[in-house]
Amino acid sequence: MKKIIVGIALLAPAVMFAQEKKSVAGKPFTIQGTVANQGQPATVYLRMRKSGEAYIDSAAVKDGKFAFAGTLEEPTLASLMLVKNGAEKVSMGRDMLAFFVDKGTIAINTTDSISKATVTGSKANEDYQKLSDQLKEVNEKGAELQKKYRELAKNKDEEGMKKLESEFDALDAEEKKIEGDFLSKNTSSPIAMFVLNQLAGYDIKPAEVTPLYKKLSKEAKSSPSGKEFAKRLESARKTAVGQMALDFSQADANGKNISLSSFRGKYVLVDFWASWCGPCRAENPNVVKAYDKFKSKGFEILGVSLDDKKEKWLAAVDADKLTWTHVSDLKGWKNSVADLYGVRAIPQNVLIDPKGKIIAKNLRGEDLAAKLEEVLK
């Protein structure tokens, strides 16, 4: 199931305001903001990503006005948060606006709430608003489904949760159609690569995505995000079901290098996870159950951790009773194996047959056990 809400990672409320600004070469932009009815002193925070890293800036609202200036390599989705000075919990603010920063001057005007502001001067944001309007009904349905799902999860109603999956899948298909139609009609849009990334998700299906990518303008494909997507697409092709698994070697907790090829002759699940990943830890009991059932039948697991702290990694291995082989280079999201396999979100996994061919990807819960039951008869 794909996340219905666009840009959810960017808009997460937990903001590290202590981060240092980093200058990035590119085209200059200026944001000029107005808060007409400023009731009390306030600060506006600008948050986005530059060159793959978090970028945060702040500006005081003085006489109802605030401003930002900087550079960017390409149109970028950003968020503004208005925080009244003296607020006890800054990170829990909800007065937030998602918009696209573009080169040139952008005007952002509101009476008091930044979330209700109007944005002018950004062609990228105009296209973003058009797409948002088209996705509005889907997003509203998704929000309602997510609310139901959370309630069912709270009550541990697994059967009810499973029944909702088909509804999530239907919404996902509807969202993809809207995004695909938008790309087909707006191949030169400044947000084309953003939309394609949203449509493709973390698990790129090359056969579905390649035709859309080829239709995009030369400018879109030559942008920083266009070049990055081309790399992801190539990784997806190389690690698609039916391809021979890319071999790798990484150190275990004792510093011994473990290669994927050393598992040849068995079915092996390469499991990408991390101690800090909630969904990974929630899925671990299912993986443990599958391992205990099928390890005597020629099934092995090679866990690849995206941790950067050895003690936390090993503590999670012990706590979750993950008794299979584990490796990590302790570089977090820059893990070399994760990069090789194009992993951009976790948990993810790849099931490989005894000859080294990828036969399935991203098996969860009962699906993992069912696939193993099928191949290990």
Secondary structure, 3 states (H helix, E strand, C coil): CCCCCCCCCCCCCCCCCCCCCCCCCCEEEEEEEEECCCCCCEEEEEEEEECCEEEEEEEEEECCEEEEEEEECCCEEEEEEEEECCCCCHHHCCCEEEEEECCEEEEEEECCCHHHCEEECCHHHHHHHHHHHHHHHHHHHHHHHHHHHHHHHHCCCHHHHHHHHHHHHHHHHHHHHHHHHHHHHCCCCCCHHHHHHHHHCCCCCHHHHHHHHHHCCHHHHHCHHHHHHHHHHHHHHHCCCCCECCCCEEECCCCCEEEHHHHCCCEEEEEEECCCCHHHHHHHHHHHHHHHHHHHHCEEEEEEECCCCHHHHHHHHHHCCCCCEEECCCCHHHCHHHHHCCCCCCCEEEEECCCCEEEEECCCCHHHHHHHHHHCC
